[in-house]
Amino acid sequence: MKTNILAGMVAAEGIFTIACCKRISLNEFAGRIMLIIGIQVEPEYDKPRAGDIKNSLADISAAGEALGYHPDYDMNSGLKETIIMKFNIIIEKDDEGRYVAECPDLPGCLSEGETLEDALENINEAIIGCLKSRLKSAGERLKITSFERRLDCESY
């Protein structure tokens, strides 16, 4: 995103490589992702294909010179920022005064509570349950204990 903004602010033309300037193997990259999301799976290897890149180290100097680009993140923090799950939550008060919470990002993921805080706690558990169930049915294991919760809502 930063690079797109920078590109719109200068008169540079061309194709630019955007990366973190460090060599990393695909196995190490996959391992870092698995560590962040809390799963461990064995990689499946296949025969190399025509066009596969065996080794790569991106040179970002042209982006630096033309756009003023420099990485703001190291590999791990950039991956975490990219992978962290953030979900929208809709909370409404029903006719009986209970708080009903829904996560539209996960269809069918609903919960409720006597208070707003109860509804938030319950939808947190429901989201974790939905994710575990969906990944388990897909044949994957997932270890999730919590996720970041940001709220922009009016008090009831």
Backbone as a printed PyTorch tensor [residue, N CA C, xyz], in Angstrom:
tensor([[[  0.8200,  -1.1780,   0.0000],
         [  0.0000,   0.0000,   0.0000],
         [  0.8720,   1.2530,   0.0000]],

        [[  1.8710,   1.2550,   0.8570],
         [  2.7670,   2.4100,   0.9450],
         [  3.3850,   2.7060,  -0.4260]],

        [[  3.7780,   1.6520,  -1.1350],
         [  4.4290,   1.8290,  -2.4260],
         [  3.4650,   2.4290,  -3.4370]],

        [[  2.2160,   2.0040,  -3.4270],
         [  1.2230,   2.5740,  -4.3400],
         [  1.0410,   4.0640,  -4.0790]],

        [[  1.0180,   4.4480,  -2.8240],
         [  0.8870,   5.8650,  -2.4780],
         [  2.1100,   6.6450,  -2.9460]],

        [[  3.2970,   6.0950,  -2.6760],
         [  4.5240,   6.7650,  -3.1210],
         [  4.5470,   6.9220,  -4.6370]],

        [[  4.1230,   5.8820,  -5.3540],
         [  4.1390,   5.9240,  -6.8200],
         [  3.2170,   7.0100,  -7.3480]],

        [[  2.1190,   7.2690,  -6.6560],
         [  1.1930,   8.3150,  -7.0830],
         [  1.6960,   9.7220,  -6.7980]],

        [[  2.7480,   9.8240,  -5.9990],
         [  3.2530,  11.1460,  -5.6040],
         [  4.4670,  11.5930,  -6.4110]],

        [[  5.0180,  10.7140,  -7.2320],
         [  6.2060,  11.0630,  -8.0160],
         [  5.9460,  10.7940,  -9.4950]],

        [[  6.8130,  11.3040, -10.3360],
         [  6.6500,  11.1470, -11.7790],
         [  7.4390,   9.9480, -12.3030]],

        [[  7.7600,   9.0000, -11.4600],
         [  8.5580,   7.8410, -11.8830],
         [  7.7150,   6.8840, -12.7140]],

        [[  8.3670,   6.2420, -13.6550],
         [  7.7250,   5.2110, -14.4580],
         [  8.5770,   3.9610, -14.3990]],

        [[  7.9590,   2.8170, -14.5030],
         [  8.7060,   1.5800, -14.5370],
         [  8.0730,   0.5070, -13.6740]],

        [[  8.7610,  -0.5990, -13.6190],
         [  8.3430,  -1.7280, -12.7990],
         [  9.3420,  -1.8230, -11.6550]],

        [[  8.8360,  -1.8700, -10.4420],
         [  9.6910,  -1.8550,  -9.2680],
         [  9.4600,  -3.0920,  -8.4100]],

        [[ 10.5320,  -3.6350,  -7.8990],
         [ 10.4640,  -4.7660,  -6.9830],
         [ 10.3010,  -4.2240,  -5.5650]],

        [[  9.3140,  -4.7730,  -4.8540],
         [  9.0650,  -4.3680,  -3.4790],
         [  9.2390,  -5.6050,  -2.6110]],

        [[ 10.1450,  -5.5350,  -1.6790],
         [ 10.4430,  -6.6900,  -0.8350],
         [ 11.1520,  -6.2140,   0.4200]],

        [[ 11.6110,  -7.1870,   1.2030],
         [ 12.2980,  -6.8230,   2.4460],
         [ 13.8110,  -6.9870,   2.3440]],

        [[ 14.3230,  -7.3430,   1.1810],
         [ 15.7660,  -7.4020,   0.9240],
         [ 16.5100,  -8.4900,   1.6710]],

        [[ 15.8690,  -9.5460,   2.0300],
         [ 16.5650, -10.6440,   2.6980],
         [ 16.2040, -11.9430,   2.0130]],

        [[ 17.1840, -12.7880,   1.8770],
         [ 16.9520, -14.0970,   1.2870],
         [ 16.2680, -14.9830,   2.3260]],

        [[ 15.2300, -15.7010,   1.9020],
         [ 14.5250, -16.6230,   2.7840],
         [ 14.0410, -17.7930,   1.9370]],

        [[ 14.1910, -18.9950,   2.4570],
         [ 13.7280, -20.1680,   1.7140],
         [ 12.2160, -20.2840,   1.8490]],

        [[ 11.6060, -20.9690,   0.9240],
         [ 10.1660, -21.1850,   0.9770],
         [  9.7960, -21.9710,   2.2360]],

        [[ 10.6440, -22.9260,   2.6350],
         [ 10.3970, -23.6840,   3.8620],
         [ 10.4170, -22.7760,   5.0850]],

        [[ 11.3820, -21.8540,   5.1480],
         [ 11.4520, -20.9390,   6.2850],
         [ 10.2640, -19.9870,   6.2720]],

        [[  9.8860, -19.5150,   5.1000],
         [  8.7400, -18.6170,   4.9660],
         [  7.4700, -19.3150,   5.4550]],

        [[  7.2470, -20.5410,   4.9970],
         [  6.0760, -21.3120,   5.4310],
         [  6.1260, -21.5530,   6.9360]],

        [[  7.3210, -21.8550,   7.4720],
         [  7.4720, -22.0670,   8.9030],
         [  7.1050, -20.8370,   9.7100]],

        [[  7.4890, -19.6650,   9.2350],
         [  7.1510, -18.4240,   9.9420],
         [  5.6420, -18.1920,   9.9350]],

        [[  5.0020, -18.4670,   8.8040],
         [  3.5490, -18.3100,   8.7220],
         [  2.8630, -19.2760,   9.6780]],

        [[  3.2990, -20.5390,   9.6870],
         [  2.6880, -21.5230,  10.5930],
         [  2.8600, -21.1220,  12.0500]],

        [[  4.0060, -20.5690,  12.3940],
         [  4.2520, -20.1190,  13.7660],
         [  3.2840, -18.9970,  14.1480]],

        [[  3.0580, -18.0710,  13.2380],
         [  2.1670, -16.9390,  13.5150],
         [  0.7290, -17.4060,  13.7090]],

        [[  0.2530, -18.3200,  12.8590],
         [ -1.1540, -18.7220,  12.9530],
         [ -1.3690, -19.9290,  13.8490]],

        [[ -0.2860, -20.4970,  14.3780],
         [ -0.4260, -21.5490,  15.3780],
         [ -0.7570, -22.9200,  14.8390]],

        [[ -0.3270, -23.2300,  13.6290],
         [ -0.5300, -24.5780,  13.1130],
         [  0.8190, -25.1500,  12.7040]],

        [[  0.8750, -26.4630,  12.6060],
         [  2.0860, -27.1160,  12.1270],
         [  1.6600, -28.2150,  11.1650]],

        [[  2.0110, -28.0750,   9.9120],
         [  1.7120, -29.0930,   8.9100],
         [  2.9980, -29.4430,   8.1750]],

        [[  3.0740, -30.6560,   7.7230],
         [  4.2370, -31.0800,   6.9470],
         [  4.0760, -30.6010,   5.5100]],

        [[  5.1070, -29.9830,   4.9520],
         [  5.0020, -29.5350,   3.5610],
         [  4.9360, -30.7240,   2.6090]],

        [[  4.2490, -30.5230,   1.5190],
         [  4.2020, -31.5310,   0.4580],
         [  5.0620, -31.0200,  -0.6860]],

        [[  5.9820, -31.8390,  -1.1130],
         [  6.9020, -31.4440,  -2.1830],
         [  6.5170, -32.1520,  -3.4710]],

        [[  6.6860, -31.4580,  -4.5630],
         [  6.4120, -32.0150,  -5.8810],
         [  7.6280, -31.7540,  -6.7530]],

        [[  7.6150, -32.2800,  -7.9490],
         [  8.7220, -32.0680,  -8.8750],
         [  8.7830, -30.6040,  -9.2770]],

        [[  9.9870, -30.0730,  -9.4840],
         [ 10.1040, -28.6900,  -9.9670],
         [  9.3920, -28.5240, -11.3040]],

        [[  8.8700, -27.3240, -11.5210],
         [  8.1750, -27.0210, -12.7640],
         [  8.9840, -26.0260, -13.5730]],

        [[  8.7510, -26.0160, -14.8490],
         [  9.4130, -25.0410, -15.7150],
         [  9.0300, -23.6470, -15.2340]],

        [[ 10.0070, -22.7790, -15.0800],
         [  9.7460, -21.4140, -14.6460],
         [  9.8590, -21.2050, -13.1490]],

        [[  9.9510, -22.2940, -12.3570],
         [ 10.1450, -22.1410, -10.9130],
         [ 11.4410, -21.3950, -10.6470]],

        [[ 11.4370, -20.5080,  -9.6880],
         [ 12.6370, -19.7710,  -9.3070],
         [ 13.2630, -20.4940,  -8.1260]],

        [[ 14.4800, -20.9590,  -8.3220],
         [ 15.1450, -21.7210,  -7.2690],
         [ 15.6970, -20.8190,  -6.1730]],

        [[ 16.3320, -19.7300,  -6.5460],
         [ 16.8890, -18.7780,  -5.5870],
         [ 16.5500, -17.3690,  -6.0410]],

        [[ 16.2210, -16.5100,  -5.0800],
         [ 15.8830, -15.1370,  -5.4100],
         [ 16.2690, -14.2210,  -4.2550]],

        [[ 16.7850, -13.0840,  -4.5850],
         [ 17.0410, -12.0360,  -3.6160],
         [ 16.6820, -10.7300,  -4.3080]],

        [[ 15.5850, -10.1280,  -3.8640],
         [ 15.0630,  -8.9480,  -4.5430],
         [ 15.9580,  -7.7340,  -4.3270]],

        [[ 16.1690,  -7.0050,  -5.3940],
         [ 16.9130,  -5.7490,  -5.3380],
         [ 15.8980,  -4.6180,  -5.3790]],

        [[ 15.7550,  -3.9040,  -4.2790],
         [ 14.7610,  -2.8360,  -4.2070],
         [ 15.3680,  -1.4540,  -4.4180]],

        [[ 16.6230,  -1.4000,  -4.8580],
         [ 17.2940,  -0.1030,  -4.9800],
         [ 16.5900,   0.8220,  -5.9680]],

        [[ 16.0410,   0.2970,  -7.0660],
         [ 15.3460,   1.1540,  -8.0370],
         [ 14.1060,   1.7910,  -7.4020]],

        [[ 13.3730,   1.0310,  -6.5860],
         [ 12.2000,   1.5850,  -5.8890],
         [ 12.6400,   2.6450,  -4.8820]],

        [[ 13.7820,   2.4210,  -4.2500],
         [ 14.3030,   3.4060,  -3.3020],
         [ 14.6710,   4.7060,  -3.9940]],

        [[ 15.3520,   4.5870,  -5.1340],
         [ 15.7970,   5.7750,  -5.8580],
         [ 14.6290,   6.5310,  -6.4930]],

        [[ 13.7260,   5.8120,  -7.1420],
         [ 12.6470,   6.4710,  -7.8820],
         [ 11.4770,   6.8940,  -6.9930]],

        [[ 11.1800,   6.1020,  -5.9770],
         [  9.9790,   6.3460,  -5.1710],
         [ 10.2750,   6.7740,  -3.7370]],

        [[ 11.5230,   6.6250,  -3.3260],
         [ 11.8420,   6.8740,  -1.9220],
         [ 11.3950,   5.7390,  -1.0250]],

        [[ 11.2270,   4.5540,  -1.6140],
         [ 10.7440,   3.3930,  -0.8550],
         [ 11.8380,   2.8000,   0.0240]],

        [[ 11.4500,   2.4230,   1.2240],
         [ 12.2820,   1.5930,   2.1050],
         [ 11.3190,   0.7790,   2.9550]],

        [[ 11.6680,  -0.4550,   3.2730],
         [ 10.7550,  -1.3020,   4.0570],
         [ 10.5190,  -0.7250,   5.4480]],

        [[  9.2690,  -0.7270,   5.8760],
         [  8.9150,  -0.2800,   7.2220],
         [  8.8790,  -1.4430,   8.2140]],

        [[  8.8450,  -2.6550,   7.7120],
         [  8.7050,  -3.8350,   8.5530],
         [  9.8310,  -4.8150,   8.2780]],

        [[ 10.2070,  -5.5770,   9.3000],
         [ 11.0420,  -6.7350,   9.0320],
         [ 10.1040,  -7.8590,   8.6030]],

        [[ 10.6500,  -8.9820,   8.1890],
         [  9.8380, -10.0670,   7.6490],
         [  8.7620, -10.5260,   8.6350]],

        [[  9.1300, -10.7730,   9.8840],
         [  8.1630, -11.3060,  10.8510],
         [  7.0410, -10.3220,  11.1600]],

        [[  7.3660,  -9.0670,  11.4090],
         [  6.3020,  -8.1210,  11.7480],
         [  5.4160,  -7.8350,  10.5350]],

        [[  5.9870,  -7.8510,   9.3420],
         [  5.1760,  -7.6810,   8.1300],
         [  4.2190,  -8.8410,   7.9290]],

        [[  4.6970, -10.0620,   8.1660],
         [  3.8160, -11.2250,   8.0600],
         [  2.7060, -11.1710,   9.1040]],

        [[  3.0590, -10.8230,  10.3430],
         [  2.0450, -10.7370,  11.4020],
         [  0.9770,  -9.7100,  11.0420]],

        [[  1.4070,  -8.5600,  10.5540],
         [  0.4610,  -7.5080,  10.1780],
         [ -0.4520,  -7.9810,   9.0530]],

        [[  0.0800,  -8.7660,   8.1400],
         [ -0.6960,  -9.2710,   7.0150],
         [ -1.6580, -10.3750,   7.4410]],

        [[ -1.2390, -11.2180,   8.3660],
         [ -1.9930, -12.4230,   8.7160],
         [ -3.0060, -12.2220,   9.8340]],

        [[ -2.7660, -11.2870,  10.7410],
         [ -3.6660, -11.1200,  11.8900],
         [ -5.1090, -11.0350,  11.4070]],

        [[ -5.9510, -11.8310,  12.0320],
         [ -7.3530, -11.8780,  11.6380],
         [ -8.1290, -10.7810,  12.3420]],

        [[ -8.8420,  -9.9980,  11.5650],
         [ -9.7090,  -8.9630,  12.1120],
         [-11.0950,  -9.1830,  11.5390]],

        [[-12.0850,  -9.1990,  12.3830],
         [-13.4430,  -9.4910,  11.9590],
         [-14.3760,  -8.3400,  12.3210]],

        [[-15.3160,  -8.1060,  11.4490],
         [-16.3870,  -7.1560,  11.7470],
         [-17.4050,  -7.8460,  12.6340]],

        [[-17.9160,  -7.1110,  13.5910],
         [-18.9500,  -7.6410,  14.4750],
         [-20.0920,  -6.6380,  14.5050]],

        [[-21.3090,  -7.1500,  14.3150],
         [-22.5030,  -6.3190,  14.3970],
         [-23.2440,  -6.7360,  15.6630]],

        [[-23.5540,  -5.7670,  16.5050],
         [-24.2800,  -6.0510,  17.7390],
         [-25.5390,  -5.1900,  17.7640]],

        [[-26.6520,  -5.8570,  17.9860],
         [-27.9280,  -5.1550,  18.0790],
         [-28.6700,  -5.6260,  19.3200]],

        [[-29.5100,  -4.7740,  19.8350],
         [-30.3550,  -5.1310,  20.9650],
         [-31.6610,  -5.7010,  20.4110]],

        [[-32.0710,  -6.8720,  20.9230],
         [-33.3230,  -7.4440,  20.4380],
         [-34.5060,  -6.8930,  21.2360]],

        [[-35.7120,  -7.3720,  20.9090],
         [-36.9310,  -6.8680,  21.5510],
         [-36.9810,  -7.1380,  23.0510]],

        [[-36.2680,  -8.1730,  23.5000],
         [-36.2540,  -8.5040,  24.9270],
         [-35.0970,  -7.8320,  25.6690]],

        [[-34.3150,  -7.0050,  24.9890],
         [-33.2260,  -6.2940,  25.6420],
         [-31.9000,  -7.0420,  25.6620]],

        [[-31.8260,  -8.2140,  25.0330],
         [-30.5790,  -8.9660,  24.9550],
         [-29.7570,  -8.4340,  23.7830]],

        [[-28.4480,  -8.5880,  23.8810],
         [-27.5420,  -8.1630,  22.8340],
         [-27.2310,  -9.3440,  21.9230]],

        [[-27.5230,  -9.1890,  20.6470],
         [-27.2750, -10.2340,  19.6550],
         [-26.0740,  -9.8010,  18.8250]],

        [[-25.0650, -10.6680,  18.7720],
         [-23.8270, -10.3690,  18.0510],
         [-23.6970, -11.2980,  16.8530]],

        [[-23.2760, -10.7200,  15.7390],
         [-23.0970, -11.4820,  14.5040],
         [-21.7600, -11.1050,  13.8880]],

        [[-21.0810, -12.1010,  13.3250],
         [-19.8510, -11.8620,  12.5950],
         [-20.1320, -12.1120,  11.1120]],

        [[-20.4260, -11.0560,  10.3320],
         [-20.7730, -11.2500,   8.9260],
         [-19.6330, -11.8340,   8.0850]],

        [[-18.4000, -11.7370,   8.5730],
         [-17.2690, -12.3210,   7.8490],
         [-17.3010, -13.8470,   7.8970]],

        [[-18.0300, -14.4010,   8.8700],
         [-18.1750, -15.8550,   9.0280],
         [-19.6720, -16.1640,   9.0510]],

        [[-20.2920, -16.3380,   7.8850],
         [-21.7340, -16.5510,   7.8370],
         [-22.1840, -17.6570,   8.8080]],

        [[-23.2340, -17.3420,   9.5510],
         [-23.7650, -18.2880,  10.5270],
         [-23.1400, -18.1760,  11.9050]],

        [[-22.1750, -17.3020,  12.0620],
         [-21.4960, -17.1360,  13.3520],
         [-22.2380, -16.0740,  14.1560]],

        [[-23.0500, -16.5340,  15.1100],
         [-23.8980, -15.6660,  15.9180],
         [-23.7260, -15.9930,  17.3860]],

        [[-24.0440, -15.0290,  18.2260],
         [-24.0560, -15.2530,  19.6630],
         [-24.9040, -14.1710,  20.2950]],

        [[-25.0690, -14.2430,  21.6060],
         [-25.8500, -13.2370,  22.3080],
         [-25.3850, -13.1350,  23.7440]],

        [[-25.8910, -12.1460,  24.4610],
         [-25.5500, -11.9780,  25.8620],
         [-26.5060, -11.0310,  26.5440]],

        [[-26.5730, -11.1600,  27.8670],
         [-27.4240, -10.2660,  28.6610],
         [-26.9180,  -8.8260,  28.6000]],

        [[-25.5820,  -8.6740,  28.5870],
         [-24.9700,  -7.3490,  28.5250],
         [-24.1300,  -7.2510,  27.2610]],

        [[-23.7180,  -6.0450,  26.9290],
         [-22.8530,  -5.8330,  25.7710],
         [-21.5450,  -6.5990,  25.9420]],

        [[-20.9750,  -6.5360,  27.1490],
         [-19.7130,  -7.2510,  27.4120],
         [-19.8970,  -8.7650,  27.2730]],

        [[-21.0220,  -9.2970,  27.7530],
         [-21.3090, -10.7330,  27.5930],
         [-21.3890, -11.0980,  26.1140]],

        [[-22.0700, -10.2600,  25.3430],
         [-22.2140, -10.5340,  23.9080],
         [-20.8560, -10.5260,  23.2140]],

        [[-19.9890,  -9.5790,  23.5970],
         [-18.6490,  -9.5160,  23.0110],
         [-17.8250, -10.7480,  23.3850]],

        [[-17.8910, -11.1420,  24.6350],
         [-17.1560, -12.3320,  25.0690],
         [-17.6790, -13.5760,  24.3530]],

        [[-19.0010, -13.6720,  24.2330],
         [-19.5950, -14.8410,  23.5840],
         [-19.3020, -14.8910,  22.0860]],

        [[-19.3100, -13.7500,  21.4070],
         [-19.0080, -13.7640,  19.9690],
         [-17.5370, -14.0740,  19.7420]],

        [[-16.6830, -13.6480,  20.6760],
         [-15.2650, -14.0090,  20.6070],
         [-15.1340, -15.5310,  20.6020]],

        [[-15.7950, -16.1930,  21.5430],
         [-15.7600, -17.6580,  21.6110],
         [-16.3860, -18.2860,  20.3780]],

        [[-17.4680, -17.6860,  19.8760],
         [-18.1360, -18.2240,  18.6850],
         [-17.2320, -18.1310,  17.4530]],

        [[-16.5170, -17.0170,  17.3140],
         [-15.6050, -16.8590,  16.1690],
         [-14.5010, -17.9070,  16.2280]],

        [[-13.9250, -18.0890,  17.3940],
         [-12.8780, -19.1060,  17.5470],
         [-13.4330, -20.4830,  17.2100]],

        [[-14.6210, -20.7890,  17.7110],
         [-15.2550, -22.0770,  17.4050],
         [-15.5340, -22.2520,  15.9280]],

        [[-16.0350, -21.2030,  15.2660],
         [-16.3080, -21.2710,  13.8220],
         [-15.0270, -21.5260,  13.0340]],

        [[-13.9640, -20.8080,  13.3950],
         [-12.6980, -20.9860,  12.6800],
         [-12.1490, -22.3900,  12.8800]],

        [[-12.1640, -22.8740,  14.1060],
         [-11.6680, -24.2220,  14.3790],
         [-12.4820, -25.2620,  13.6180]],

        [[-13.8010, -25.1080,  13.6370],
         [-14.6710, -26.0640,  12.9630],
         [-14.4340, -26.0680,  11.4550]],

        [[-14.3280, -24.8920,  10.8730],
         [-14.1380, -24.8100,   9.4180],
         [-12.7720, -25.3480,   8.9990]],

        [[-11.7580, -25.0540,   9.7850],
         [-10.4310, -25.5660,   9.4370],
         [-10.3190, -27.0630,   9.7150]],

        [[-10.9800, -27.5240,  10.7600],
         [-10.9560, -28.9580,  11.0500],
         [-11.6510, -29.7270,   9.9240]],

        [[-12.7700, -29.1960,   9.4500],
         [-13.4710, -29.8720,   8.3590],
         [-12.6570, -29.8240,   7.0700]],

        [[-11.7470, -28.8640,   6.9700],
         [-10.8690, -28.7830,   5.8020],
         [ -9.6200, -29.6410,   5.9920]],

        [[ -9.5260, -30.3290,   7.1340],
         [ -8.4010, -31.2190,   7.3720],
         [ -7.2010, -30.5450,   8.0030]],

        [[ -7.3530, -29.3230,   8.4960],
         [ -6.2450, -28.6040,   9.1120],
         [ -6.4760, -28.5100,  10.6150]],

        [[ -5.3920, -28.3610,  11.3730],
         [ -5.4720, -28.1240,  12.8080],
         [ -5.1930, -26.6460,  13.0500]],

        [[ -5.8900, -26.0780,  14.0100],
         [ -5.6870, -24.6650,  14.3110],
         [ -5.6880, -24.4700,  15.8160]],

        [[ -4.7430, -23.7030,  16.2980],
         [ -4.6840, -23.3650,  17.7150],
         [ -4.8940, -21.8660,  17.8420]],

        [[ -6.1100, -21.4900,  18.1740],
         [ -6.4460, -20.0820,  18.3570],
         [ -6.9660, -19.9390,  19.7770]],

        [[ -6.4640, -18.9910,  20.5060],
         [ -6.9720, -18.7470,  21.8490],
         [ -7.6360, -17.3890,  21.9490]],

        [[ -7.2400, -16.4700,  21.1000],
         [ -7.8750, -15.1490,  21.1140],
         [ -7.5060, -14.4150,  19.8410]],

        [[ -8.1550, -13.3040,  19.6140],
         [ -7.8080, -12.4590,  18.4920],
         [ -7.9880, -11.0160,  18.9230]],

        [[ -7.4110, -10.1280,  18.1560],
         [ -7.5130,  -8.7100,  18.4890],
         [ -8.9490,  -8.2580,  18.3250]],

        [[ -9.4360,  -7.4940,  19.2800],
         [-10.8110,  -7.0070,  19.2160],
         [-10.7840,  -5.4860,  19.2900]],

        [[-11.2590,  -4.8520,  18.2360],
         [-11.3590,  -3.4040,  18.2220],
         [-12.8230,  -3.0620,  18.0270]],

        [[-13.2930,  -2.1310,  18.7950],
         [-14.6990,  -1.7770,  18.7100],
         [-14.8710,  -0.3000,  18.4200]],

        [[-15.7710,  -0.0210,  17.5290],
         [-16.2420,   1.3300,  17.2940],
         [-17.7540,   1.2430,  17.3940]],

        [[-18.2890,   1.4690,  18.5680],
         [-19.7360,   1.3410,  18.7180],
         [-20.2320,   2.3610,  19.7320]],

        [[-21.5040,   2.6270,  19.6320],
         [-22.1320,   3.5380,  20.5720],
         [-22.5530,   2.7540,  21.8080]],

        [[-22.5540,   3.3850,  22.9510],
         [-23.0170,   2.7370,  24.1690],
         [-24.5380,   2.6310,  24.1240]],

        [[-25.0440,   1.5470,  24.6660],
         [-26.5020,   1.3600,  24.7190],
         [-27.0110,   1.7930,  26.0490]]])
